[in-house]
Amino acid sequence: MTALNEMRLLPWTGPEGKPCFLSTDDADGYMSRLADSIESVQLGTAADLLEEATEAFGHQDVDLSDLRRLGHDLTGSLRDVLRVAASRGHLLAAREPH
């Protein structure tokens, strides 16, 4: 069995928001490629939201409900980006020789 510190943190959560992990030696397997693809979408979404926020905060007449929606979207995106960063940082640390 693969140790927890050798598993990949996946870019989605399971029931009740619990983290999901992948135990595999195949970086090109279906689940690894799916996780890579979802991470790419999440990072792209974060970049789009950052651009939207930059524009919105540059205008004084932005609607309050639009700002609330943007804040909600940014919060979810930041959560995703932090999970991607943790996963990728863990993968890099696991690959380093001890």
C-alpha positions as CSV (number, residue, x, y, z in Angstrom):
1,M,0.0,0.0,0.0
2,T,1.2,3.5,-0.8
3,A,1.9,5.7,2.2
4,L,-0.3,8.8,2.5
5,N,2.7,11.1,2.0
6,E,3.3,9.4,-1.4
7,M,-0.3,9.9,-2.7
8,R,-1.4,12.7,-4.9
9,L,-3.9,15.2,-3.6
10,L,-6.6,15.4,-6.2
11,P,-8.1,18.8,-7.3
12,W,-11.6,17.9,-6.0
13,T,-13.1,16.9,-2.7
14,G,-15.2,13.9,-1.8
15,P,-18.3,13.8,0.4
16,E,-18.4,16.4,3.1
17,G,-15.5,18.3,1.6
18,K,-13.0,15.7,2.5
19,P,-9.8,15.5,0.4
20,C,-9.4,12.8,-2.2
21,F,-6.0,11.2,-2.9
22,L,-4.7,9.1,-5.8
23,S,-2.3,6.2,-5.2
24,T,-0.5,5.3,-8.4
25,D,2.9,5.1,-10.0
26,D,1.5,5.9,-13.4
27,A,1.8,9.7,-14.0
28,D,0.2,9.2,-17.4
29,G,-2.7,7.1,-16.2
30,Y,-6.3,8.1,-16.7
31,M,-6.8,9.5,-13.2
32,S,-3.5,11.4,-13.3
33,R,-4.4,12.9,-16.6
34,L,-7.9,13.8,-15.5
35,A,-6.5,15.5,-12.4
36,D,-3.9,17.4,-14.5
37,S,-6.7,18.6,-16.8
38,I,-9.0,19.7,-14.0
39,E,-6.0,21.6,-12.3
40,S,-5.4,23.3,-15.6
41,V,-9.0,24.4,-15.8
42,Q,-9.0,25.6,-12.2
43,L,-5.8,27.7,-12.8
44,G,-7.3,29.2,-16.0
45,T,-10.5,30.1,-14.1
46,A,-8.4,31.8,-11.4
47,A,-6.6,33.8,-14.0
48,D,-9.9,34.9,-15.6
49,L,-11.4,35.8,-12.2
50,L,-8.3,37.8,-11.3
51,E,-8.7,39.8,-14.6
52,E,-12.4,40.3,-13.8
53,A,-11.6,41.5,-10.3
54,T,-8.9,43.9,-11.5
55,E,-11.4,45.5,-13.9
56,A,-14.3,45.5,-11.3
57,F,-12.2,47.2,-8.6
58,G,-11.0,49.8,-11.1
59,H,-14.6,51.1,-11.5
60,Q,-16.3,53.1,-8.8
61,D,-19.8,52.3,-10.1
62,V,-19.7,48.5,-9.7
63,D,-22.9,46.9,-8.5
64,L,-22.8,45.5,-5.0
65,S,-24.4,42.2,-6.0
66,D,-21.8,41.8,-8.7
67,L,-19.0,42.3,-6.2
68,R,-20.6,39.8,-3.9
69,R,-20.7,37.2,-6.7
70,L,-17.2,38.0,-7.6
71,G,-16.0,37.6,-4.0
72,H,-17.8,34.3,-3.8
73,D,-16.2,33.1,-7.1
74,L,-12.8,34.3,-6.0
75,T,-13.1,32.5,-2.7
76,G,-13.9,29.2,-4.4
77,S,-11.1,29.7,-7.0
78,L,-8.6,30.5,-4.3
79,R,-9.5,27.3,-2.5
80,D,-8.9,25.4,-5.7
81,V,-5.6,27.1,-6.4
82,L,-4.4,26.4,-2.9
83,R,-5.2,22.7,-3.3
84,V,-3.4,22.6,-6.7
85,A,-0.4,24.3,-5.1
86,A,-0.4,21.9,-2.1
87,S,-0.6,18.9,-4.5
88,R,2.1,20.1,-6.8
89,G,4.4,21.1,-3.9
90,H,3.9,17.6,-2.4
91,L,4.6,15.9,-5.7
92,L,7.9,17.9,-6.0
93,A,8.9,17.1,-2.5
94,A,8.2,13.4,-3.1
95,R,10.4,13.4,-6.2
96,E,13.4,14.9,-4.5
97,P,16.0,12.5,-3.3
98,H,16.3,12.3,0.4
